[in-house]
Each structure stands twice: as structure tokens, then as C-alpha cells.
Amino acid sequence: MRKARIVIFAKAPVPGRVKTRLIPALGEGGAARLAREMLDATVAEALAARLPTLPELCADPHPMEPEWAPFLPRAQLRFTAQGEGGLGERLARAARRIVALDENPLLIGTDCPELDRRLLRAAAAALAEHDAVIHPAADGGFALLGLARFDPSIFADIPWSTDRVAETTIDRIRTLGWTLHVGETLRDVDTSEDLAFFRRSRGSGGPGAGGSAAGRPGLG
């Protein structure tokens, strides 16, 4: 059976460059700290899923660039670069590469506190019986996209950063005639409203509340 590999797409948590929609609420430094908390928590959950392959951090910029020097997780990971182009091109490049290695990519981000080790393991298992698995996000994106096959149409001309990302991706997969498992809809932390929701739902330990983000991944 093909092994699944978790591929974490992440930007270096540099103030002013990450979580920009939360800067009015948290400031540049606070938004960057939240991004770092969520990156660390995502890596921890990916490792805790205990899949047979090492999780991969697919970094922007290249992991050897100085922006990453203070932030690279100390955990044992495989490091790659996202490369140039838009989000669709970057996701497609990673997915094609992993499938070519005879592995199943689980593409995630770092913005979804509900995407935990249990769901990551379940997504990997779903690819033993389906060609693709997706966890839609409440904002219309997706928190996870797993593939047992590759086709460039899944990533081409998707209306990224809109509320139609998951819907369009699902339509593309079904148009190919592939089997698809649609998991539960999850919520990202992108806006002040999202942050307030998770602070309420998790108490003072929620993302950005001064403790661990207890958070994991979001794309789209």
C-alpha cells in the first residue's frame, strides 16, 4: 500500500508578512507570534500522527534563506521549497513530486486548529480506498487535500482566496471520475472573528491568547 506524506505549506513567520488580516487586532509582532505558534503546533500534530513517512515542510521563501533561520522547527522534518508561481502552481508542483515518489501527499497549511493528528491519520487511511480526500474549510477554502493520483486540472484556474475554492476543487475531482472522500468542514484562523471564535471555544489557551495555539493547518 502506498504511504502518505504530510506536506505542510508555510511562510516564514516574519512580522508584517504573515497573518496580515490579524495585524489590526494583534499588531505585526503579535500576528507573527501567532503564525509561529500555529506552525509549531502543526508540526507537532503532523509528527504525532506517526505516519510511516517524515512530514515535509514546504517553505516560502526557500528554507535556506535567512528569513527562516530563527524559525526552522527543531523537529525531524524533510524540508523543501515551494518555488515560484501562484498557490495553485506551488501545490501542483508538490503534489506531482510526491505522487512521482509513489507516495500520497496530504497537503495542509498552518491555519486550522481543528486539523489534528486523528484527522490526519484518518485522511491517510481514506486514500487507501479513494483517489482523493478533502476537508473543506468554513470560509470556502480547504484545510486538507490528499491525493492518491495526480492531474494538473485539480490546481489550474482555481479561484484561490475566495469562498469557491473547495467547491471548485471537488467539482474538478468528480469531473475526472475519481473517487472522493469529503471530510468534515473545519474552521481556519484568518480573521479577528475566527480568532475570537477559538478564544471562546478554547478559553484563554486558544490561538493568540498567550499560550500554545493548540492549532494545526488551511489552504485556499
Summary of the structure (lengths in Angstrom):
residues: 220
radius of gyration: 16.2
end to end distance: 28.9
largest distance: 47.5
contacts: 771
relative contact order: 0.19
helix: 38%
strand: 19%
